[in-house]
Amino acid sequence: MGVAGADVLLSLIKQKQDLQGYRERHWTGTLADYMEVVMANPRVARNAYQRLYDMILSHGVTEYTRQHERYAHYRLFDDPVDSGRDAVFGLDAPLMRLVHNIKSAAFGYGTEKRILLLHGPVGSSKSTIARLLKKGIEQYSGQHEGALYTFGWKPDLGAIGHDSVQWCPMHEDPLHLIPLESQEAVYAEINRRLSPRDYRIVNTGSLCPFCRKTFQDFLTQYEGSWEKLIRHVVVKRLILSEKDRVGIGTFQPKDEKNQDSTELTGDLNYRKIAEYGSDSDPRAFNFDGELNIANRGIIEFIEILKLDVAFLYDLLGASQEHKIKPKKFPQTDIDEVIAGHTNEPEYRKLQNNELMEAFRDRTVKIDIPYNTAWQDEVKIYARDFNDRQITGKHIAPHTIEMAAEWAVLTRLEEPKKAQITLMQKLKLYGGKSLPGFTEDNVKEFREESPREGMDGISPRYIQDKISNAIVRDDTGTCVNPFMVLNELESGLHHHSLITRDEIRKRYRELLSMVKQEYEDVVKNEVQKAISADEEAIARLCGNYVDNIKAYTFREKVRNKFTGQEDDPDERLMRSIEEKIDISESRKDDFRREIMNYIAALALEGKKDSIKLTSLVSSVIDKDTQEKIDIVKGRLIKNYGYCDVCSVDILNYVASIFARGDSKQR
């Protein structure tokens, strides 16, 4: 039985094996073999920016028009590599600017000499975008379209096996082995096979110190014969991998005392100095700094502006000249995309630091704001809070939407024109048509407020508070919008990024605005608030008692749905009392009688609700019950409510209309 079960699992593994693909990804050959590959497909010799741009396009692009502006949606940022786990929503405009800069660098128009600096508020997807670029180029390098190659040296031509080859520590392109005097002619021949509209294949530098010494030693041995020298060269397919530290690097600032520039450019291997007799022998050097290992690919600098100034100076040459300076060795060529990200306070420090003018001049700043369309914001939360992820709890309709609307409202600027409210602006940005406003008006609103999305509440705060509402023990089996909105409000007092009381006050006012919007939404879904079945009658009985108690003692009633303290529900009380012919002038006496009856039962230690249940059950007749069943069923079927929140919403809408009646009276 156990063996049979293991066979099933092993067969599933075997079905997914791709031996042919493995052999292609681990191809090895001679330099002549590689040149045949280059002549058949010159794109294998692309530089890092060209390969990155082609990778982005390989996932597809969708063009569309919105508010008379043309946009492109690059599907890479839907995270096809990991089935949408890191998908970025609603940021097509800034992502277009990012891709346009990468395209410019691919064609050699100047941005290849710059650091791509993603700048924005905390939680705006900056690190996610960098991660998507790294994941994308890693996967692309394993595909036929993204193939690239490197080389190594085989000192003993008779030796066999992988260990007999000393691989280039910086994964260089084998074309670096072409003698200087022949390079112009070779690259011209390669480019002749490309379309005039394609970017040009260019020389990305000379050999690294290790390969340069090995090259010169063999050239001396063979008395200048390049043909004999290249017999020692072995070319292999290069697969980029962040985990293996091949072509993809990540650098994060640490304590200044425990971090120096050797983490970027490599360091001496002191154990090998004795073996080779000199600390300037490249064989006694570890070319394992992040800029070394990221050669041919991409490096991400996390919180780049928190780096010590010494590191930033290293980046000046790395970006402008594509060169790094390892200790004890001359400047060494690199071919990689340098991307970093930072938040606004750090960037303001950079702007105010006159000593860092050279660094500012070598960066291309790309603003990555928060979403300003609430539908896109909803997608962020729906990815984590859905039926597949949440077990044992139901999230009531509009819960995620209301949280998203509030988040976006905090990021919008107050309209400069009196004829539009902030909520209307939110709806227009979300694509809704409103009377009196055109797409040109929306475009004008955006132009008036260029900083929208650079301030406000982070998606992380919303996610944390939705999680709090879900895991709370007192929320029952269903989480509704008020539970989440109350969590959002209670967290404002301790929010570490809100430093001014006026901002905190404004955010609370926006919460009230969202609650009013929710009322309008649910009133359109429900027009009548009546409970059905025996449990509902019991709940109605309890609600009636709670309300007359509050009325008699001049207290507030805690609304179980919203968690707020409300005035007694006069409509609810009168709807019951009118059924048994209690007049308006007699209601106070009747309510006191009920309270006295309950007090008498309490003194006798009894808990008899027969009289009360009989009293309120007369409110609901058979026809009414049937109508309620229809309304409740429609809420569940058409709007996504469950048994719990469908009853809650009926009660809540009833309380809304009750408040309206009392105001009119």
C-alpha positions, 0 to 999 in steps of 0.5 A: 500500500505504501509503495503504491502511494509512493509510486503515485507521487514519484510518477507525478514528479516524473511527469514534470521533468524536462530532461531536454530543457535541462540539457539545453540550459546546461549546454557547453561548447567551444568559443567557435560553437558560441560564435555560431550561436551568435551569428544565428541569433545575435540577441544572445550578446545583448547587454543587461538593459536590452535583455531586461527590456526584451524580457518585459515585452515578452510577457505582453503589453495591452494599450488602452485610452483613459481620459484622452490619455494613452496608457500601456499595461505591461503584463510582467507587473501582473506577476505571471511568474508566481501566479499574481502573488506580487501583482501590482495594481493601478500603477500603469502610468509610473510603470510606463515611465519606468519601462520607457527609461529601460527602453531608452537605456536599451537603445543607448540613449543615455539612461543606461548611465543612470541609476533607476531610483524608485521614489514614493511613500512607504508601501507603494510597491517600490520593492515589489516592482524591483522584485518583479524585475528580478524574478522576470529576468531570472525566468527569462534567462532560462528560456530560449529567447533569453539565453546568454552565455559565459565562459571559463578556462581549462588549464589542463586540456586532457582533464574532464569534468566540471571541476576542471574548468575555472569559470569567470567569476563575473560571468562575462560574455565570451565576446570579451575574448576577441582581441582589441584590434578585431572587435570593431569588425566583429561587432559590425558583422554581428550587427549587420544581421540585425534589423535597422530598427533593432538596437545595436549589439555593443562591446560591454567591456574588457576582461575582468582581472582574473580572466585578463591574467589567465588570458595573458599567461596563456598568450605568453605560453603560446607566444601570442597565438590566440588560436591556441589560447582559445582551445582552453576556453569553455563556453556554457549557458548562463542561468541567472539566479538570485539564490545562487548569486549569479547575475542578480544581486540585492544590497541592503544597508546595515550598521556602518561599523559592520559594512564596508565597500568590499561588500559591493566590489569584493575582497582579498582572500588572505588564505590564498595570498601565501599560495600565490605570493602577492595580494595583487594576484587576482587569483587571491581575490574574491570577486563576490561583491554584489556588483560583481555577482550582479554582472550581466543582470540586475542589482537592487539597492534597498533603501539606497539613500540610507547607504553610507556616503562611501557606498554612494561614491562607488555607485557614481562610477558603476552607473556613469562609467559602468566600472567598479574599483576592486581593492588592489586592482584597476577599474573593472567593467560591469554590465548590469542594471542598477535600481534602487528605491527610497522614500520621501524623507530620505530623498529630501535629505538628498536634495538638501545635501549639496555634497551629493549633487553628483549622485543626484545627477546620475539618478532617474527618479521615477515616482511610485505613488499610492493608488488613486482609483479605489477599484485598483486598491480593492484588488490589493486587499482582495488578493489576501482576503478572499474565500480561498484565504479566509476560513471560518469567517465570511467577509460581508459585501462592501467591507473591502470596498469601504476600506479601500475608498477610505484609503484612497480618500486620504490620498486625494487633495481637496477639490479646488472647485466648489461644485465638486465634493471629495467623494465625487472626485473619488468616484470620477477617478474610479471611472464613474460618470457623474452629471456635469463632469467630463473626462476633460474635467477629470484630467484637469483635476489630476493636473491640478493635484500632481502630488496626489498619491504621494501622501496618505494611508498605506495599504499595509495599514489597511491590511493590518486592520482588516486582519485585526477585524477578522481574528477578533473573537467578538466579531462572530462568523461574519466581518462587516464594514463597520467592524473594519472601519472601527478598527481603522479609526481606533488605530489612528491614535497610535499610527506612527506615521501620523504626527499632526492632530489635524491630519488625524482629525481629517482622516476621522472625518473621511471615515464618517464620509465613507460610513455615509456612503455605505449607508447610501449603498445598502439602502439601494440594496435593501428597502425594508428591515424586518426579521423572520423566523423564530430566532429573528423574533427573539432578536427583535424582542431583545432589540425592543427591550434594549431600546425601551430600557434605554428610552426609559433611563435616557441612555444610549443603545449599543448598535451591534452592527456598527459598534456605535452608541445610538439613540433608542430606535423609536421606529422599532418600538412604535412598529411593535406597539402600534400592532397592539394598539398602544397609542402615541400618548400611552407609549411612555406608560406602557414602556414603564410597565414592561420594565417593571414586569422585567424587574419583577421577574428578575427579583423572582429569579425568573427569565420568562420571555413568553409575554414579550415574544408573544408581543413582538411576534404579532408584528410579523404575519405570514405574508410578511414572513414570505416577503422577508424570505424573498428579500433575504434570499435575494441578498444572499444570492445576488449580493453575496451576503450570508445568513448572518450579515443579510439579517444584520443589514436588514436591521441596519437599514431599518435603523437608518429609516428609523433615524430618518423618520425621527428627524422628520418628526 
